[in-house]
């Protein structure tokens, strides 16, 4: 058991020693790479500074122009859609007027039909009344003619 603890301790110390020797090498490399990246990102001369500013201005100008083109395209699209909406609104108005006319004609025809039915009903009632009346007159005349002849009311 003591041997295992000693071997473990010896391994731990060896790893720690190895880390102490390699850590400065890794640190120096990290510092060197970071320094190179920072220096590469920063322009060194005035000419490079002007070129960087010009590049940034050009990028800004291009982005602004793209946005202006998008705005103009959207305005064109909106204008065409408004035109279509106007056409559809005019078509809707025209169809509403046409529907109103057709509704008026339909109501007029329905009223006309009701008047015709009413006239036909009155005519049929009148004809029926006249028929019944003439039938009664004929019957009375027949009965009156039979009474004169002595067929009705005469003692047999």
Backbone as JSON Lines, residues from 0, in Angstrom:
{"i":0,"aa":"X","n":[0.81,-1.18,0.0],"ca":[0.0,0.0,0.0],"c":[0.86,1.25,0.0]}
{"i":1,"aa":"X","n":[1.9,1.26,0.76],"ca":[2.81,2.39,0.8],"c":[3.47,2.56,-0.56]}
{"i":2,"aa":"X","n":[3.78,1.43,-1.21],"ca":[4.41,1.51,-2.53],"c":[3.46,2.18,-3.52]}
{"i":3,"aa":"X","n":[2.22,1.87,-3.46],"ca":[1.24,2.46,-4.39],"c":[1.13,3.96,-4.18]}
{"i":4,"aa":"X","n":[1.15,4.37,-2.92],"ca":[1.07,5.8,-2.62],"c":[2.32,6.5,-3.11]}
{"i":5,"aa":"X","n":[3.48,5.86,-2.92],"ca":[4.74,6.46,-3.38],"c":[4.77,6.55,-4.89]}
{"i":6,"aa":"X","n":[4.32,5.49,-5.59],"ca":[4.31,5.52,-7.06],"c":[3.34,6.6,-7.57]}
{"i":7,"aa":"X","n":[2.22,6.7,-6.91],"ca":[1.26,7.72,-7.3],"c":[1.84,9.11,-7.09]}
{"i":8,"aa":"X","n":[2.49,9.32,-5.96],"ca":[3.1,10.61,-5.66],"c":[4.22,10.91,-6.63]}
{"i":9,"aa":"X","n":[5.04,9.91,-6.94],"ca":[6.14,10.09,-7.89],"c":[5.6,10.47,-9.27]}
{"i":10,"aa":"X","n":[4.55,9.82,-9.71],"ca":[3.93,10.14,-11.01],"c":[3.36,11.54,-11.02]}
{"i":11,"aa":"X","n":[2.73,11.91,-9.91],"ca":[2.16,13.25,-9.81],"c":[3.24,14.31,-9.86]}
{"i":12,"aa":"X","n":[4.34,14.09,-9.17],"ca":[5.44,15.04,-9.17],"c":[6.1,15.14,-10.54]}
{"i":13,"aa":"X","n":[6.22,14.0,-11.22],"ca":[6.83,14.0,-12.56],"c":[5.95,14.79,-13.52]}
{"i":14,"aa":"X","n":[4.65,14.6,-13.44],"ca":[3.73,15.33,-14.32],"c":[3.78,16.82,-14.02]}
{"i":15,"aa":"X","n":[3.91,17.15,-12.76],"ca":[3.95,18.55,-12.37],"c":[5.23,19.2,-12.87]}
{"i":16,"aa":"X","n":[6.33,18.49,-12.78],"ca":[7.61,18.97,-13.29],"c":[7.55,19.17,-14.8]}
{"i":17,"aa":"X","n":[6.99,18.21,-15.49],"ca":[6.86,18.3,-16.95],"c":[5.99,19.5,-17.32]}
{"i":18,"aa":"X","n":[4.92,19.73,-16.57],"ca":[4.05,20.87,-16.84],"c":[4.79,22.19,-16.61]}
{"i":19,"aa":"X","n":[5.62,22.24,-15.58],"ca":[6.38,23.45,-15.31],"c":[7.37,23.76,-16.42]}
{"i":20,"aa":"X","n":[7.9,22.75,-17.07],"ca":[8.86,22.99,-18.16],"c":[8.15,23.34,-19.46]}
{"i":21,"aa":"X","n":[6.96,22.76,-19.69],"ca":[6.27,22.99,-20.97],"c":[5.36,24.23,-20.93]}
{"i":22,"aa":"X","n":[4.89,24.65,-19.77],"ca":[3.96,25.77,-19.67],"c":[4.55,27.06,-20.21]}
{"i":23,"aa":"X","n":[5.79,27.43,-19.92],"ca":[6.32,28.66,-20.49],"c":[6.42,28.61,-22.01]}
{"i":24,"aa":"X","n":[6.72,27.43,-22.57],"ca":[6.78,27.31,-24.04],"c":[5.39,27.57,-24.66]}
{"i":25,"aa":"X","n":[4.37,26.98,-24.11],"ca":[3.01,27.16,-24.62],"c":[2.57,28.61,-24.44]}
{"i":26,"aa":"X","n":[2.9,29.2,-23.32],"ca":[2.53,30.59,-23.05],"c":[3.19,31.53,-24.03]}
{"i":27,"aa":"X","n":[4.53,31.34,-24.28],"ca":[5.24,32.2,-25.24],"c":[4.63,32.09,-26.63]}
{"i":28,"aa":"X","n":[4.27,30.88,-27.02],"ca":[3.66,30.7,-28.37],"c":[2.31,31.41,-28.44]}
{"i":29,"aa":"X","n":[1.49,31.3,-27.42],"ca":[0.18,31.96,-27.4],"c":[0.34,33.47,-27.46]}
{"i":30,"aa":"X","n":[1.31,34.01,-26.71],"ca":[1.56,35.45,-26.72],"c":[2.03,35.89,-28.1]}
{"i":31,"aa":"X","n":[2.92,35.13,-28.71],"ca":[3.45,35.48,-30.03],"c":[2.33,35.48,-31.08]}
{"i":32,"aa":"X","n":[1.48,34.44,-31.08],"ca":[0.38,34.36,-32.06],"c":[-0.63,35.5,-31.85]}
{"i":33,"aa":"X","n":[-0.94,35.81,-30.61],"ca":[-1.88,36.9,-30.33],"c":[-1.31,38.23,-30.78]}
{"i":34,"aa":"X","n":[-0.02,38.45,-30.53],"ca":[0.64,39.69,-30.96],"c":[0.61,39.81,-32.47]}
{"i":35,"aa":"X","n":[0.87,38.71,-33.17],"ca":[0.86,38.75,-34.64],"c":[-0.54,39.1,-35.15]}
{"i":36,"aa":"X","n":[-1.56,38.53,-34.55],"ca":[-2.93,38.82,-35.01],"c":[-3.3,40.28,-34.76]}
{"i":37,"aa":"X","n":[-2.91,40.8,-33.63],"ca":[-3.22,42.21,-33.32],"c":[-2.48,43.12,-34.29]}
{"i":38,"aa":"X","n":[-1.21,42.83,-34.55],"ca":[-0.44,43.66,-35.48],"c":[-0.97,43.55,-36.9]}
{"i":39,"aa":"X","n":[-1.43,42.37,-37.28],"ca":[-1.98,42.19,-38.63],"c":[-3.3,42.96,-38.77]}
{"i":40,"aa":"X","n":[-4.04,43.06,-37.69],"ca":[-5.32,43.77,-37.75],"c":[-5.14,45.27,-37.78]}
{"i":41,"aa":"X","n":[-4.07,45.76,-37.23],"ca":[-3.84,47.21,-37.18],"c":[-2.94,47.64,-38.33]}
{"i":42,"aa":"X","n":[-3.37,48.65,-39.09],"ca":[-2.49,49.15,-40.15],"c":[-1.29,49.87,-39.53]}
{"i":43,"aa":"X","n":[-0.18,49.75,-40.22],"ca":[1.06,50.31,-39.67],"c":[1.34,51.73,-40.17]}
{"i":44,"aa":"X","n":[1.1,52.0,-41.42],"ca":[1.49,53.29,-41.99],"c":[0.27,54.16,-42.22]}
{"i":45,"aa":"X","n":[0.51,55.44,-42.48],"ca":[-0.58,56.37,-42.78],"c":[-1.3,55.96,-44.06]}
{"i":46,"aa":"X","n":[-0.54,55.44,-45.02],"ca":[-1.14,55.0,-46.28],"c":[-2.1,53.85,-46.03]}
{"i":47,"aa":"X","n":[-1.71,52.93,-45.16],"ca":[-2.59,51.82,-44.82],"c":[-3.83,52.32,-44.07]}
{"i":48,"aa":"X","n":[-3.66,53.32,-43.19],"ca":[-4.8,53.88,-42.48],"c":[-5.8,54.52,-43.44]}
{"i":49,"aa":"X","n":[-5.27,55.29,-44.41],"ca":[-6.15,55.93,-45.41],"c":[-6.86,54.87,-46.25]}
{"i":50,"aa":"X","n":[-6.1,53.84,-46.62],"ca":[-6.7,52.77,-47.43],"c":[-7.8,52.07,-46.64]}
{"i":51,"aa":"X","n":[-7.58,51.86,-45.36],"ca":[-8.59,51.2,-44.51],"c":[-9.84,52.08,-44.39]}
{"i":52,"aa":"X","n":[-9.64,53.4,-44.2],"ca":[-10.78,54.33,-44.13],"c":[-11.54,54.34,-45.45]}
{"i":53,"aa":"X","n":[-10.79,54.36,-46.57],"ca":[-11.45,54.35,-47.89],"c":[-12.25,53.07,-48.1]}
{"i":54,"aa":"X","n":[-11.69,51.96,-47.64],"ca":[-12.4,50.67,-47.76],"c":[-13.69,50.71,-46.96]}
{"i":55,"aa":"X","n":[-13.61,51.23,-45.74],"ca":[-14.81,51.32,-44.89],"c":[-15.86,52.25,-45.52]}
{"i":56,"aa":"X","n":[-15.41,53.38,-46.1],"ca":[-16.34,54.3,-46.77],"c":[-17.0,53.62,-47.97]}
{"i":57,"aa":"X","n":[-16.19,52.88,-48.72],"ca":[-16.73,52.19,-49.9],"c":[-17.76,51.14,-49.48]}
{"i":58,"aa":"X","n":[-17.46,50.4,-48.42],"ca":[-18.42,49.4,-47.93],"c":[-19.71,50.08,-47.48]}
{"i":59,"aa":"X","n":[-19.57,51.19,-46.78],"ca":[-20.75,51.93,-46.32],"c":[-21.56,52.44,-47.52]}
{"i":60,"aa":"X","n":[-20.86,52.98,-48.53],"ca":[-21.55,53.49,-49.72],"c":[-22.29,52.37,-50.44]}
{"i":61,"aa":"X","n":[-21.66,51.2,-50.53],"ca":[-22.31,50.07,-51.2],"c":[-23.54,49.61,-50.42]}
{"i":62,"aa":"X","n":[-23.4,49.55,-49.09],"ca":[-24.55,49.13,-48.27],"c":[-25.68,50.15,-48.4]}
{"i":63,"aa":"X","n":[-25.34,51.44,-48.41],"ca":[-26.35,52.49,-48.55],"c":[-27.04,52.38,-49.9]}
{"i":64,"aa":"X","n":[-26.26,52.15,-50.95],"ca":[-26.84,52.03,-52.31],"c":[-27.77,50.82,-52.4]}
{"i":65,"aa":"X","n":[-27.36,49.71,-51.79],"ca":[-28.22,48.52,-51.8],"c":[-29.55,48.82,-51.1]}
{"i":66,"aa":"X","n":[-29.47,49.53,-49.98],"ca":[-30.69,49.88,-49.26],"c":[-31.57,50.82,-50.09]}
{"i":67,"aa":"X","n":[-30.95,51.79,-50.77],"ca":[-31.72,52.7,-51.63],"c":[-32.4,51.94,-52.75]}
{"i":68,"aa":"X","n":[-31.68,50.98,-53.34],"ca":[-32.28,50.17,-54.41],"c":[-33.44,49.34,-53.87]}
{"i":69,"aa":"X","n":[-33.28,48.79,-52.67],"ca":[-34.37,48.01,-52.07],"c":[-35.58,48.9,-51.79]}
{"i":70,"aa":"X","n":[-35.34,50.12,-51.3],"ca":[-36.43,51.05,-51.03],"c":[-37.16,51.39,-52.33]}
{"i":71,"aa":"X","n":[-36.4,51.67,-53.39],"ca":[-37.01,52.01,-54.68],"c":[-37.82,50.83,-55.22]}
{"i":72,"aa":"X","n":[-37.3,49.63,-55.07],"ca":[-38.01,48.43,-55.52],"c":[-39.31,48.26,-54.73]}
{"i":73,"aa":"X","n":[-39.24,48.49,-53.44],"ca":[-40.45,48.39,-52.6],"c":[-41.47,49.45,-52.99]}
{"i":74,"aa":"X","n":[-41.01,50.67,-53.29],"ca":[-41.94,51.73,-53.71],"c":[-42.63,51.35,-55.01]}
{"i":75,"aa":"X","n":[-41.87,50.79,-55.94],"ca":[-42.45,50.36,-57.21],"c":[-43.48,49.27,-56.97]}
{"i":76,"aa":"X","n":[-43.13,48.32,-56.11],"ca":[-44.04,47.22,-55.81],"c":[-45.31,47.75,-55.14]}
{"i":77,"aa":"X","n":[-45.16,48.69,-54.23],"ca":[-46.32,49.27,-53.54],"c":[-47.21,50.01,-54.53]}
{"i":78,"aa":"X","n":[-46.58,50.75,-55.45],"ca":[-47.37,51.49,-56.45],"c":[-48.17,50.53,-57.32]}
{"i":79,"aa":"X","n":[-47.55,49.43,-57.75],"ca":[-48.28,48.47,-58.59],"c":[-49.41,47.81,-57.79]}
{"i":80,"aa":"X","n":[-49.14,47.5,-56.51],"ca":[-50.18,46.89,-55.69],"c":[-51.33,47.86,-55.43]}
{"i":81,"aa":"X","n":[-51.01,49.15,-55.24],"ca":[-52.07,50.14,-55.07],"c":[-52.9,50.28,-56.33]}
{"i":82,"aa":"X","n":[-52.24,50.19,-57.49],"ca":[-52.97,50.22,-58.75],"c":[-53.93,49.04,-58.86]}
{"i":83,"aa":"X","n":[-53.44,47.86,-58.49],"ca":[-54.3,46.68,-58.53],"c":[-55.47,46.82,-57.55]}
{"i":84,"aa":"X","n":[-55.19,47.38,-56.38],"ca":[-56.25,47.57,-55.39],"c":[-57.3,48.53,-55.94]}
{"i":85,"aa":"X","n":[-56.85,49.6,-56.61],"ca":[-57.79,50.55,-57.21],"c":[-58.66,49.89,-58.27]}
{"i":86,"aa":"X","n":[-58.04,49.06,-59.1],"ca":[-58.8,48.35,-60.13],"c":[-59.83,47.42,-59.5]}
{"i":87,"aa":"X","n":[-59.4,46.71,-58.49],"ca":[-60.32,45.77,-57.84],"c":[-61.45,46.52,-57.13]}
{"i":88,"aa":"X","n":[-61.14,47.68,-56.54],"ca":[-62.17,48.48,-55.89],"c":[-63.18,48.98,-56.93]}
{"i":89,"aa":"X","n":[-62.69,49.41,-58.09],"ca":[-63.6,49.87,-59.15],"c":[-64.47,48.7,-59.63]}
{"i":90,"aa":"X","n":[-63.88,47.53,-59.76],"ca":[-64.63,46.35,-60.18],"c":[-65.7,46.0,-59.14]}
{"i":91,"aa":"X","n":[-65.34,46.11,-57.86],"ca":[-66.3,45.83,-56.78],"c":[-67.46,46.82,-56.84]}
{"i":92,"aa":"X","n":[-67.13,48.11,-57.04],"ca":[-68.19,49.12,-57.15],"c":[-69.11,48.82,-58.33]}
{"i":93,"aa":"X","n":[-68.5,48.46,-59.46],"ca":[-69.29,48.15,-60.66],"c":[-70.21,46.95,-60.39]}
{"i":94,"aa":"X","n":[-69.66,45.92,-59.74],"ca":[-70.46,44.72,-59.46],"c":[-71.57,45.02,-58.45]}
{"i":95,"aa":"X","n":[-71.29,45.91,-57.48],"ca":[-72.34,46.28,-56.53],"c":[-73.48,47.01,-57.23]}
{"i":96,"aa":"X","n":[-73.13,47.91,-58.15],"ca":[-74.16,48.63,-58.9],"c":[-74.98,47.66,-59.73]}
{"i":97,"aa":"X","n":[-74.27,46.73,-60.39],"ca":[-74.95,45.72,-61.21],"c":[-75.86,44.85,-60.34]}
{"i":98,"aa":"X","n":[-75.37,44.48,-59.17],"ca":[-76.18,43.67,-58.24],"c":[-77.42,44.45,-57.8]}
{"i":99,"aa":"X","n":[-77.25,45.74,-57.53],"ca":[-78.39,46.56,-57.14],"c":[-79.43,46.63,-58.26]}
{"i":100,"aa":"X","n":[-78.96,46.79,-59.49],"ca":[-79.9,46.82,-60.63],"c":[-80.64,45.5,-60.75]}
{"i":101,"aa":"X","n":[-79.89,44.41,-60.64],"ca":[-80.52,43.09,-60.78],"c":[-81.49,42.83,-59.64]}
{"i":102,"aa":"X","n":[-81.14,43.3,-58.44],"ca":[-82.05,43.14,-57.31],"c":[-83.33,43.93,-57.55]}
{"i":103,"aa":"X","n":[-83.19,45.14,-58.09],"ca":[-84.36,45.97,-58.38],"c":[-85.24,45.29,-59.43]}
{"i":104,"aa":"X","n":[-84.6,44.76,-60.47],"ca":[-85.37,44.07,-61.52],"c":[-86.07,42.84,-60.93]}
{"i":105,"aa":"X","n":[-85.36,42.11,-60.08],"ca":[-85.94,40.92,-59.47],"c":[-87.14,41.27,-58.6]}
{"i":106,"aa":"X","n":[-87.0,42.33,-57.8],"ca":[-88.12,42.75,-56.95],"c":[-89.3,43.21,-57.8]}
{"i":107,"aa":"X","n":[-89.0,43.92,-58.9],"ca":[-90.07,44.37,-59.8],"c":[-90.79,43.17,-60.41]}
{"i":108,"aa":"X","n":[-90.0,42.16,-60.81],"ca":[-90.61,40.96,-61.4],"c":[-91.43,40.18,-60.35]}
{"i":109,"aa":"X","n":[-90.93,40.14,-59.12],"ca":[-91.69,39.46,-58.07],"c":[-93.0,40.2,-57.8]}
{"i":110,"aa":"X","n":[-92.95,41.52,-57.75],"ca":[-94.16,42.31,-57.54],"c":[-95.13,42.09,-58.7]}
{"i":111,"aa":"X","n":[-94.59,42.09,-59.9],"ca":[-95.41,41.88,-61.09],"c":[-96.08,40.5,-61.03]}
{"i":112,"aa":"X","n":[-95.3,39.5,-60.61],"ca":[-95.84,38.15,-60.5],"c":[-96.95,38.09,-59.46]}
{"i":113,"aa":"X","n":[-96.76,38.77,-58.33],"ca":[-97.79,38.79,-57.3],"c":[-99.05,39.48,-57.81]}
{"i":114,"aa":"X","n":[-98.87,40.56,-58.55],"ca":[-100.03,41.27,-59.12],"c":[-100.75,40.35,-60.1]}
{"i":115,"aa":"X","n":[-99.99,39.64,-60.93],"ca":[-100.61,38.73,-61.89],"c":[-101.38,37.62,-61.17]}
{"i":116,"aa":"X","n":[-100.76,37.07,-60.12],"ca":[-101.46,36.02,-59.36],"c":[-102.73,36.57,-58.75]}
{"i":117,"aa":"X","n":[-102.63,37.79,-58.23],"ca":[-103.81,38.41,-57.63],"c":[-104.9,38.62,-58.67]}
{"i":118,"aa":"X","n":[-104.5,39.09,-59.85],"ca":[-105.48,39.33,-60.92],"c":[-106.09,38.0,-61.36]}
{"i":119,"aa":"X","n":[-105.25,36.97,-61.47],"ca":[-105.76,35.66,-61.89],"c":[-106.73,35.11,-60.84]}
{"i":120,"aa":"X","n":[-106.35,35.26,-59.55],"ca":[-107.23,34.78,-58.48],"c":[-108.57,35.52,-58.53]}
{"i":121,"aa":"X","n":[-108.53,36.82,-58.71],"ca":[-109.77,37.6,-58.78],"c":[-110.6,37.18,-59.99]}
{"i":122,"aa":"X","n":[-109.9,36.97,-61.12],"ca":[-110.6,36.57,-62.35],"c":[-111.26,35.21,-62.15]}
{"i":123,"aa":"X","n":[-110.52,34.26,-61.54],"ca":[-111.08,32.93,-61.31],"c":[-112.27,33.03,-60.37]}
{"i":124,"aa":"X","n":[-112.14,33.83,-59.3],"ca":[-113.27,34.01,-58.35],"c":[-114.48,34.62,-59.06]}
{"i":125,"aa":"X","n":[-114.2,35.64,-59.91],"ca":[-115.29,36.29,-60.63],"c":[-115.96,35.32,-61.59]}
{"i":126,"aa":"X","n":[-115.13,34.54,-62.32],"ca":[-115.71,33.56,-63.24],"c":[-116.5,32.51,-62.49]}
{"i":127,"aa":"X","n":[-115.98,32.08,-61.36],"ca":[-116.69,31.09,-60.55],"c":[-118.01,31.68,-60.03]}
{"i":128,"aa":"X","n":[-117.94,32.94,-59.58],"ca":[-119.15,33.61,-59.11],"c":[-120.18,33.71,-60.23]}
{"i":129,"aa":"X","n":[-119.7,34.13,-61.43],"ca":[-120.62,34.26,-62.57],"c":[-121.18,32.91,-62.99]}
{"i":130,"aa":"X","n":[-120.32,31.9,-62.93],"ca":[-120.78,30.56,-63.3],"c":[-121.86,30.09,-62.32]}
{"i":131,"aa":"X","n":[-121.59,30.26,-61.02],"ca":[-122.56,29.84,-60.01],"c":[-123.85,30.65,-60.16]}
{"i":132,"aa":"X","n":[-123.72,31.93,-60.4],"ca":[-124.89,32.8,-60.55],"c":[-125.71,32.4,-61.77]}
{"i":133,"aa":"X","n":[-125.0,32.17,-62.89],"ca":[-125.76,31.78,-64.09],"c":[-126.37,30.4,-63.9]}
{"i":134,"aa":"X","n":[-125.69,29.55,-63.2],"ca":[-126.24,28.21,-62.94],"c":[-127.49,28.32,-62.08]}
{"i":135,"aa":"X","n":[-127.45,29.21,-61.08],"ca":[-128.63,29.41,-60.23],"c":[-129.8,30.0,-61.05]}
{"i":136,"aa":"X","n":[-129.47,30.94,-61.93],"ca":[-130.53,31.55,-62.75],"c":[-131.18,30.49,-63.65]}
{"i":137,"aa":"X","n":[-130.33,29.67,-64.23],"ca":[-130.87,28.63,-65.1],"c":[-131.78,27.7,-64.29]}
{"i":138,"aa":"X","n":[-131.31,27.39,-63.11],"ca":[-132.08,26.5,-62.26],"c":[-133.42,27.15,-61.88]}
{"i":139,"aa":"X","n":[-133.33,28.43,-61.53],"ca":[-134.57,29.14,-61.2],"c":[-135.51,29.18,-62.41]}
{"i":140,"aa":"X","n":[-134.87,29.45,-63.57],"ca":[-135.7,29.53,-64.78],"c":[-136.32,28.16,-65.09]}
{"i":141,"aa":"X","n":[-135.52,27.14,-64.89],"ca":[-136.05,25.81,-65.13],"c":[-137.17,25.49,-64.15]}
{"i":142,"aa":"X","n":[-136.92,25.85,-62.91],"ca":[-137.92,25.59,-61.89],"c":[-139.16,26.45,-62.14]}
{"i":143,"aa":"X","n":[-138.95,27.68,-62.57],"ca":[-140.08,28.55,-62.86],"c":[-140.84,28.02,-64.08]}
{"i":144,"aa":"X","n":[-140.12,27.52,-65.07],"ca":[-140.77,26.98,-66.26],"c":[-141.54,25.72,-65.94]}
{"i":145,"aa":"X","n":[-141.08,24.95,-65.04],"ca":[-141.77,23.73,-64.65],"c":[-143.0,24.08,-63.82]}
{"i":146,"aa":"X","n":[-142.88,25.14,-63.06],"ca":[-144.02,25.54,-62.23],"c":[-145.15,26.05,-63.1]}
{"i":147,"aa":"X","n":[-144.87,26.67,-64.2],"ca":[-145.91,27.17,-65.09],"c":[-146.61,26.02,-65.8]}
{"i":148,"aa":"X","n":[-145.86,25.04,-66.06],"ca":[-146.42,23.93,-66.77],"c":[-147.23,23.07,-65.83]}
{"i":149,"aa":"X","n":[-147.04,23.31,-64.6],"ca":[-147.81,22.53,-63.65],"c":[-147.08,21.3,-63.17]}
{"i":150,"aa":"X","n":[-145.81,21.25,-63.46],"ca":[-145.06,20.08,-63.02],"c":[-144.69,20.19,-61.55]}
{"i":151,"aa":"X","n":[-144.53,21.39,-61.1],"ca":[-144.14,21.54,-59.7],"c":[-145.31,22.12,-58.94]}
{"i":152,"aa":"X","n":[-145.59,21.53,-57.87],"ca":[-146.64,22.04,-57.0],"c":[-148.06,21.64,-57.45]}
{"i":153,"aa":"X","n":[-148.23,20.94,-58.54],"ca":[-149.57,20.54,-59.01],"c":[-149.95,19.24,-58.32]}
{"i":154,"aa":"X","n":[-151.2,19.16,-57.93],"ca":[-151.62,17.93,-57.27],"c":[-151.68,16.79,-58.27]}
{"i":155,"aa":"X","n":[-151.18,15.67,-57.84],"ca":[-151.18,14.55,-58.74],"c":[-152.29,13.6,-58.47]}
